[in-house]
């Protein structure tokens, strides 16, 4: 009898396990809410009463109207009070792209299909300011309620949380026709107690810069995620439920005023504007053809980097200017955020005399005094001296070091001054000169006789020695400068070398006018000379000294072999 009872129990158990297979498998879809606010994250849940691998969820058709997150998949098998169930669940986060009426279409899973779901997407409203019993809420404030166009206002946001939030994310405030940036704070979290509840407080700040005038409303930052809730199923099993949340705080009204009608110039609003000359140009001595490096910084308080104005230098068009790329950065001065634009460039004067650098003026509107002001960098006059002769190298501060010339000094400079000497001293020195001249004359005559005698005894035909190029000494100095690879030294050495060949040369590019150079060599030489001039303007430019050395050697060889004074063997 006990055996028969056991057999019946086993049979009933097998029937219970087989019943799900006999029942029809279904697929269902549901969402956390049918009324959604723009920007909110909500969840689509898809369930299949089976655990087969043939069920795959395709969400591609949702991407037209929603931002779709990656689906998470879970499987569950349970046997409770004689009820055996199998289930596969997909959870997908969605975010509507616009306001209106939408339909989540039926989704296909193998041979199963879910039902379609209609939803409504609204503009953000006050219904989202907190959770039930105010366990999570947001408070917002502004540092001012009235600003001008392009004047930033600071949104201060505090998020109070007394529950466990999973996958929490904070989205910045929104305002049409405005730029919004988050401010990095040193401390973003602390704890407070309100109404007997302990809250963790998360602190955020944003700068909002409107670009259109009028009365506007800044939409609160949005907190998305889910609240994790654990409920007891039985003595040995808990069930975890994640309830999605979308919390906004109070919206912030703001009045944006237009640019004053009497303002002159490009619109710039701030409480402090500074122009700074980073180099003391009057402290150095400047020469023709030598690069003069100039750096100017514009510092503007409480202005975004993308609103920083250009610095108009207003140089004469005849002046050669080689600009570097502008440097933009932000920093803090006495607790105020400043944006800074720095322009660095090189100036090369073509002639000696007075070089006038014009005044630089920036117009701006003072947000404290409500008046227009001007920040000015005064004009400067630099004295440009002629380029020193016989200069082979420059020092690091762009001052030239003259070297001794290998040519003989003129007779007027070599002869001693005799104005303060007695007649006897004059006669003595004159006697020395006469004796020296006589000795030199005798040596010259003896050398001439020796030379004539040697040439008569030669049996071989005399060979013609090539005439030494006039530019040998400047050429050697140029080669030495190129090996050192210092741009300023190479620039002056090239200028001296080129002026020996072409006395009227004023630009390095005139070296490329040699007709015997091949076109590709001319082009390469021209490009490298331009890179050299840019290298003189600052350290950021790169140039290839070795390549220029090769090109100069080719140029020197061509100009030397094409010298009309050389003797060339021509076969008849």
Secondary structure by P-SEA (a helix, b strand, c coil): caaaaaaaaaaaaaaaaacccccbbbbbbbcccccccccbbbbbbbbbccccccbbbbcccccccccccbbbbbbbbbccccbbbbbbbbbbbbbbcccccccccccccccbbbbbbbbbbbccccccccccccccbbbbbbccccccccbbbbbbbbbbbcccccbbbbbccccccbbbbbbbbccccccccccccccbbbbbbbbbbbccccbbbbbcbbbbbbbbbbbbccccbbbbbbbbbbbbcbbbbbbbbccccccccccccccbbbbbbccccccccccccbbbbbbbbbbbcccccccbbbbbccccccbbbbbccccccccccccbbbbbbbbbbbbbbcccccccbbbbbbbbbcccccbbbbbbbbbbbbbbccccccccccccccbbbbccccccccccccccccccccaaaaaaaaaaaaaaaaaaaaaaaaaaaaaaaaaaacccccccccccccaaaaaaaaaaaaaaccaaaaaaaaaaaaaaacccccccccccccccccaaaaaaaaaaaaaaaaaaacccbbbbaaaaaaaaaaaaaaaaaacccbbbbbcc
